[in-house]
């Protein structure tokens, strides 16, 4: 069950290695702490193999690439595979530049990711091998809607079958699928798009859910998406007059911190297709 994944996470409290972008690194660390795990960050090639070795999961985020961090991603990724750790790819901005797209595709070629999580434009870029995105945001023309839902469920399952990875597409409607089953999740608030890094935070937290629940990877990935979306709803309920997106960011993290399995079970909005 999705709600049980949070209880297991809090009990196991895994250590998660994040090679993530410097725009959101602090928020990623804080939301991993809020959900009950522990974060560690390193992107130095001489350091990452040792750091990965003491962790239970590796979150690779390509949001602010440089040659040193790219080298570190491959070193850490191979070490994570060697140790059978959970491995997640967040292809931030794939399609916005050749470097981002090519790096994500090369990572996918050399490493097997348990989960690939991104917005719909990023995932479509990886599926096609090329594409364009609106910076690091999804193109509105790509959005998952009720009108194209069946088509997008089929696309997500097919890409999961092709890659052997769970595919998580997040947006107004979230899809989390392996080749046979797809969670359609409707938690969240549109205001979450006004905060830099909610996707990056979700990838860090999802890696923690995966590391704690390796035998239930699809449910763990879906649980992370529900937790983040529900936290966005709860955080918005606590907003006061005069508060804006900076406060909202903190309220989301606080909502994750105060989340429990009962709140998650009652508030998660999903169906399995």
Residue pairs with C-beta under 8 A, 6 or more apart in sequence:
1 219
1 265
2 219
2 222
2 223
2 226
2 264
2 265
2 268
2 270
3 223
3 261
3 262
3 264
3 265
3 268
4 261
5 209
5 212
5 213
5 216
5 219
5 220
5 223
5 224
6 35
6 36
6 209
6 223
6 227
6 259
6 260
6 261
6 264
7 261
8 212
8 213
9 35
9 36
9 37
9 208
9 209
9 212
9 213
10 35
10 36
11 212
12 56
12 211
12 212
13 36
13 37
13 38
13 212
14 37
14 38
14 55
14 56
14 57
14 208
14 211
14 212
15 37
15 38
15 39
15 40
15 54
15 55
15 56
16 32
16 37
16 38
16 39
16 40
16 55
16 56
16 57
16 58
16 59
16 204
16 207
16 208
16 211
17 40
17 41
17 42
17 48
17 51
17 52
17 55
17 57
17 58
17 59
17 76
17 80
18 25
18 28
18 29
18 32
18 39
18 40
18 41
18 58
18 59
18 61
18 204
18 207
19 41
19 42
19 43
19 48
19 58
19 59
19 60
19 61
19 69
19 72
19 73
19 76
20 28
20 41
20 59
20 61
20 63
20 90
20 200
20 203
20 204
21 61
21 62
21 63
21 64
21 92
21 200
22 64
23 63
23 64
23 196
23 197
23 200
24 63
24 196
24 197
24 200
24 201
25 41
27 197
27 200
27 201
27 249
27 253
28 39
28 41
28 59
28 61
28 197
28 200
28 201
28 203
28 204
29 39
29 41
29 204
30 253
31 201
31 204
31 205
31 252
31 253
31 256
32 38
32 39
32 204
32 205
32 208
33 39
33 257
34 253
34 254
34 256
34 257
35 205
35 208
35 209
35 227
35 256
35 257
35 259
36 208
37 205
37 208
37 211
37 212
39 204
40 51
40 54
40 55
42 48
42 51
42 72
43 68
43 69
43 72
43 73
44 68
44 72
45 68
45 71
45 72
45 75
47 72
48 72
48 75
48 76
48 79
49 75
49 76
49 79
51 76
52 58
52 76
52 79
52 80
52 83
52 85
53 79
53 83
55 85
55 211
56 85
56 86
56 211
56 212
57 80
57 85
57 86
57 87
57 88
57 207
57 208
57 210
57 211
58 76
58 77
58 80
58 85
58 86
58 87
58 88
58 207
59 88
59 90
59 203
59 204
59 206
59 207
60 73
60 76
60 77
60 87
60 88
60 89
60 90
60 107
61 90
61 92
61 200
61 203
62 73
62 89
62 90
62 91
62 92
62 93
62 94
62 100
62 103
62 104
62 107
63 90
63 92
63 93
63 136
63 200
65 99
65 100
65 103
70 103
73 103
73 107
74 107
74 110
74 111
77 87
77 107
77 110
77 111
78 110
78 111
80 86
80 87
81 87
81 111
81 112
85 211
86 114
86 115
86 207
86 210
86 211
86 214
86 217
87 111
87 112
87 113
87 114
87 115
88 113
88 114
88 115
88 116
88 117
88 203
88 206
88 207
88 210
89 104
89 107
89 108
89 111
89 113
89 115
89 116
89 117
90 117
90 118
90 199
90 200
90 203
91 100
91 104
91 116
91 118
91 122
91 123
91 125
91 126
92 100
92 118
92 122
92 136
92 199
92 200
93 100
93 122
93 133
93 135
93 136
94 100
94 101
94 104
94 118
94 122
94 125
94 126
94 131
94 133
95 101
95 121
95 122
95 124
95 125
95 130
95 131
95 132
95 133
96 132
96 133
96 134
96 135
96 136
101 125
101 126
101 130
101 131
104 125
104 126
105 126
105 129
107 113
108 116
108 126
108 163
112 164
112 165
113 163
113 165
114 165
114 166
114 210
114 217
115 165
115 166
115 167
115 168
115 206
115 207
115 210
115 217
115 221
116 123
116 126
116 163
116 165
116 166
116 167
116 168
117 167
117 168
117 169
117 170
117 199
117 202
117 203
117 206
117 221
118 126
118 168
118 169
118 170
118 199
119 133
119 137
119 138
119 142
119 169
119 170
119 171
119 199
120 138
120 142
120 143
120 144
120 152
120 169
120 171
121 131
121 132
121 133
121 134
121 137
121 138
121 139
121 142
122 133
122 138
123 156
123 159
123 167
123 169
124 131
124 142
125 131
125 132
125 133
126 159
127 155
127 159
127 162
132 139
133 139
134 140
137 193
138 171
143 171
143 172
144 152
144 169
144 171
144 172
144 173
144 174
144 175
145 172
145 173
146 173
149 173
149 184
152 169
152 175
153 175
153 177
153 182
153 184
153 273
156 167
156 169
156 175
156 177
156 182
157 177
157 178
157 179
157 180
157 181
157 182
158 179
159 167
160 166
160 167
160 177
160 178
160 179
161 179
166 176
166 177
166 178
166 217
166 218
166 221
167 175
167 176
167 177
167 178
168 174
168 175
168 176
168 177
168 206
168 221
168 225
169 175
169 176
170 199
170 202
170 225
172 188
172 190
173 184
173 185
173 186
174 183
174 184
174 185
174 186
174 187
174 188
174 225
174 229
175 182
175 183
175 184
175 185
176 182
176 183
176 185
176 218
176 221
176 222
176 225
177 183
177 218
178 218
181 218
181 272
181 273
182 272
182 273
183 218
183 222
183 225
183 270
183 271
183 272
183 273
184 270
184 271
184 272
184 273
185 222
185 225
185 226
185 229
185 268
185 269
185 270
186 229
186 269
186 270
187 225
187 226
187 228
187 229
187 230
187 232
187 233
187 267
187 268
187 269
187 270
188 228
188 229
188 232
188 233
189 229
189 232
189 233
189 235
189 236
191 232
191 236
191 245
191 248
192 198
192 229
192 232
192 248
192 252
194 245
194 248
195 245
195 248
195 249
195 252
197 249
198 228
198 232
198 252
201 228
201 252
201 253
202 224
202 225
202 228
205 224
205 227
205 228
205 256
206 220
206 221
206 224
206 225
208 224
209 220
209 221
209 223
209 224
209 227
210 217
210 220
210 221
210 224
212 220
213 219
213 220
213 223
214 220
222 270
223 264
223 268
226 264
226 267
226 268
226 269
226 270
227 256
227 259
227 264
228 252
228 256
229 269
230 255
230 259
230 263
230 264
230 267
230 268
231 252
231 253
231 255
231 256
231 259
232 252
232 255
233 267
234 251
234 255
234 263
234 267
235 248
235 251
235 252
235 254
235 255
236 248
236 251
238 251
238 254
238 255
239 247
239 248
239 251
240 247
